[in-house]
Amino acid sequence: MDLYLFDLGEPQLMSLPGFLTKFLFSFFHTLGMEDDGNGSWVRRFDVVGDKLALTKATRKLLPKAYDAFEHCFDRVLIKLLDGDDHMRWLLLEYITMQLMSDTAFCLQKWQIKGGGKKDCTNHHQMFQEKWLWRALWDMYIAFDINTAESWNRFGVVHPHFQKDFDPHQMEGF
């Protein structure tokens, strides 16, 4: 008997793809929420001129996150989805959407806390820039897991390029 546990907070009804992608996206998402010990989150980027670059610590940590993600991604497909490799693309799509959804959530939190307003006297504005850095992190990872290199690593093949692809199955999507 196998038992899989992952804390998603209060119990609620959730679809299997939603549950699986919450778990899988957390390998990267939680890096954007690592406590820095000063009331904010670890910033994953350095400002270099007018561009952003991953911090040295992030460049060192990210391959470990990719390794853990890849291992669990493969195990989920084998153990829970009967080894159906066609599901790789769909799972990665769900994970990407979760990351983009969290980006929108972060931007909304930033606005609610007064982000972008000239009045800096509002006490809610303390530590608000962390929401922008987390949004940038989510967008970065959403892009990075969808590069050709990442798709190759994870064995992801877009449905249009699968041997048994039937374009009529995509009608209505």
C-alpha positions as CSV (number, residue, x, y, z in Angstrom):
1,M,0.0,0.0,0.0
2,D,1.3,3.5,-0.9
3,L,0.5,6.6,1.0
4,Y,1.1,10.1,-0.4
5,L,0.8,13.1,1.9
6,F,1.2,16.8,1.2
7,D,-0.1,19.7,3.4
8,L,-2.4,21.9,1.3
9,G,-4.0,23.6,4.3
10,E,-7.6,23.2,5.2
11,P,-9.3,20.1,3.6
12,Q,-11.3,20.9,0.5
13,L,-12.7,19.3,-2.6
14,M,-10.0,19.5,-5.3
15,S,-9.5,17.8,-8.6
16,L,-6.7,15.3,-9.0
17,P,-4.8,17.5,-11.5
18,G,-5.2,20.5,-9.2
19,F,-3.8,18.5,-6.2
20,L,-0.9,17.1,-8.2
21,T,0.1,20.4,-9.7
22,K,-0.1,22.2,-6.3
23,F,2.4,19.6,-5.1
24,L,4.6,19.8,-8.2
25,F,4.7,23.6,-8.5
26,S,5.7,23.9,-4.9
27,F,9.2,22.7,-5.7
28,F,9.8,26.1,-7.4
29,H,7.1,28.3,-5.9
30,T,8.3,27.9,-2.3
31,L,11.7,29.3,-3.3
32,G,10.0,32.6,-3.8
33,M,8.7,32.5,-0.3
34,E,11.8,31.5,1.7
35,D,11.9,33.6,4.9
36,D,14.9,35.9,4.9
37,G,14.7,36.4,8.7
38,N,13.9,40.1,8.4
39,G,10.1,40.0,7.7
40,S,10.4,39.4,4.0
41,W,11.4,36.7,1.6
42,V,14.8,35.9,0.1
43,R,15.2,37.8,-3.1
44,R,16.1,35.5,-6.0
45,F,17.4,38.2,-8.3
46,D,20.2,40.8,-8.2
47,V,19.9,44.0,-10.1
48,V,22.8,44.1,-12.6
49,G,22.7,47.4,-14.5
50,D,19.2,47.6,-15.9
51,K,18.6,43.9,-15.9
52,L,18.0,41.1,-13.4
53,A,20.2,38.1,-12.8
54,L,19.7,35.1,-10.5
55,T,21.6,35.4,-7.3
56,K,24.5,33.2,-6.7
57,A,22.6,31.3,-4.0
58,T,19.7,30.8,-6.3
59,R,21.9,29.5,-9.2
60,K,23.3,27.0,-6.7
61,L,19.9,26.0,-5.3
62,L,17.9,25.8,-8.5
63,P,19.5,22.6,-10.0
64,K,18.5,20.8,-6.7
65,A,14.9,22.0,-7.1
66,Y,14.9,20.8,-10.7
67,D,16.2,17.4,-9.6
68,A,13.6,17.0,-6.9
69,F,10.9,18.2,-9.3
70,E,11.9,15.9,-12.0
71,H,12.0,12.9,-9.7
72,C,8.5,13.6,-8.3
73,F,7.1,14.5,-11.7
74,D,8.2,11.1,-13.0
75,R,6.9,9.3,-9.9
76,V,3.5,11.0,-10.2
77,L,3.3,10.0,-13.8
78,I,4.3,6.4,-13.1
79,K,2.5,5.7,-9.8
80,L,-0.7,7.8,-10.2
81,L,-1.2,8.3,-14.0
82,D,-0.2,4.8,-15.2
83,G,2.9,6.0,-16.8
84,D,1.0,7.9,-19.5
85,D,3.6,10.1,-21.0
86,H,0.9,12.1,-22.8
87,M,0.1,13.6,-19.4
88,R,3.5,15.2,-19.1
89,W,2.5,18.1,-21.3
90,L,-0.8,18.6,-19.5
91,L,0.7,18.5,-16.0
92,L,3.3,21.1,-17.0
93,E,0.5,23.3,-18.5
94,Y,-1.3,23.1,-15.1
95,I,1.9,23.9,-13.2
96,T,2.5,26.9,-15.5
97,M,-1.0,28.1,-14.9
98,Q,-0.6,27.8,-11.2
99,L,2.6,29.9,-11.3
100,M,0.9,32.5,-13.4
101,S,-2.1,32.5,-11.1
102,D,0.2,33.1,-8.1
103,T,1.8,36.0,-10.0
104,A,-1.6,37.6,-10.3
105,F,-2.2,37.0,-6.6
106,C,1.1,38.6,-5.7
107,L,0.3,41.7,-7.8
108,Q,-3.1,42.0,-6.3
109,K,-1.6,41.8,-2.7
110,W,0.9,44.4,-3.7
111,Q,-1.9,46.8,-4.8
112,I,-4.1,46.1,-1.8
113,K,-1.1,47.0,0.4
114,G,-0.8,50.3,-1.3
115,G,1.7,49.4,-4.0
116,G,2.3,52.0,-6.7
117,K,0.8,54.8,-4.6
118,K,2.8,57.9,-3.8
119,D,1.7,58.1,-0.2
120,C,4.5,56.3,1.7
121,T,3.0,56.9,5.1
122,N,0.7,53.9,5.0
123,H,2.0,51.3,7.5
124,H,0.8,48.6,5.1
125,Q,3.5,49.5,2.6
126,M,6.2,48.0,4.8
127,F,7.7,45.0,3.1
128,Q,5.4,45.3,0.2
129,E,8.1,45.0,-2.5
130,K,8.4,41.3,-1.6
131,W,5.2,40.7,-3.5
132,L,6.8,42.1,-6.7
133,W,9.9,40.0,-6.3
134,R,7.8,36.9,-5.7
135,A,5.7,37.7,-8.8
136,L,8.9,38.1,-10.8
137,W,10.2,34.7,-9.5
138,D,6.9,33.0,-10.4
139,M,7.1,34.4,-13.9
140,Y,10.7,33.5,-14.3
141,I,10.1,29.8,-13.2
142,A,6.9,29.6,-15.4
143,F,9.1,30.5,-18.4
144,D,12.1,28.4,-17.3
145,I,10.2,25.2,-17.0
146,N,8.8,25.7,-20.5
147,T,12.1,26.1,-22.4
148,A,13.1,23.5,-24.9
149,E,15.8,22.3,-22.6
150,S,13.4,21.8,-19.7
151,W,10.8,20.1,-21.9
152,N,13.5,17.7,-23.1
153,R,14.7,17.0,-19.5
154,F,11.1,16.3,-18.4
155,G,10.2,14.2,-21.4
156,V,7.5,16.7,-22.4
157,V,6.2,16.6,-26.0
158,H,3.5,19.0,-27.1
159,P,0.4,17.1,-28.3
160,H,0.8,18.5,-31.9
161,F,4.2,16.7,-32.1
162,Q,3.1,13.3,-30.7
163,K,2.9,10.4,-33.2
164,D,-0.7,9.6,-32.4
165,F,-2.0,13.1,-32.3
166,D,-5.4,13.6,-33.8
167,P,-6.2,17.3,-34.3
168,H,-9.9,16.6,-34.1
169,Q,-9.5,15.7,-30.5
170,M,-8.5,19.3,-29.8
171,E,-11.8,20.7,-31.1
172,G,-13.6,22.6,-28.4
173,F,-10.4,23.5,-26.4
